[in-house]
Amino acid sequence: MTPRLTLVVAAAALVVGGLAPAAAADTTPSVPPGTEPTATAPVEVDPNDPDLKLPEGGTLAEPKVLDIKQVVEDESGDERREDTNADVTFALQAEVLFGKDSARLGAEAKARIGAIAQEIKKQNTTVVRVFGFTDNLGSSAHGDVLSKQRADAVQAELAGDLNNPGITFEVRGYGEQYPISDNSTEAGRKKNRRVEVTFPRTAG
């Protein structure tokens, strides 16, 4: 996959003079349940350390470190990989996997899913989430059904490639919920029509 875009995000909290900084507007898109960041602060800080130069009366907030996230998208935008401290997520465009309004996988789709299966084997994971999503065109009920059928199709292909009964799959069809782009444009809707495969990071 030819990298096109890489984003790295990290955050930490500090309280000065006992007051927390003003909250910034939350622009993080909503995510499906169970996929929230899980990172914890890796280093304890002694608030009484003389080398920690705080203003008089200043105190530290409780440490909080958000997952570092790296996002790499191929040149065509057909596939995106997100890496955090805890998980790896592959997002595949529906047009790459399926025909219009179809849940039948094509040859190119099977090759891409095979590559994801190899990464799952590398991470030696035992839990894989496969979530399907659509844009907001058509009825919500139809999107829910189609997204689940597509997630089922990807899960079945992965299961065949992995051939590992020790792996548990969580499969959901979310329809038009949890968009990652603007549904008012075709470019945005194309990004929202996707299947995501997520699994825990267990190897470097």
Secondary structure, DSSP 8 states (H G I E B T S, - for coil): --EEEEEEE------BTTB-------------TT-S------S---TT-TTS---TT-----------EEEEEETTSSEEEEE-SSEEEEEEEHHHHB-TT---B-HHHHHHHHHHHHHHHHHT-SEEEEEEE--SSS-HHHHHHHHHHHHHHHHHHHHHHH--TT-EEEEEE-TTSS-SS-TTSHHHHHHHSEEEEEEE----
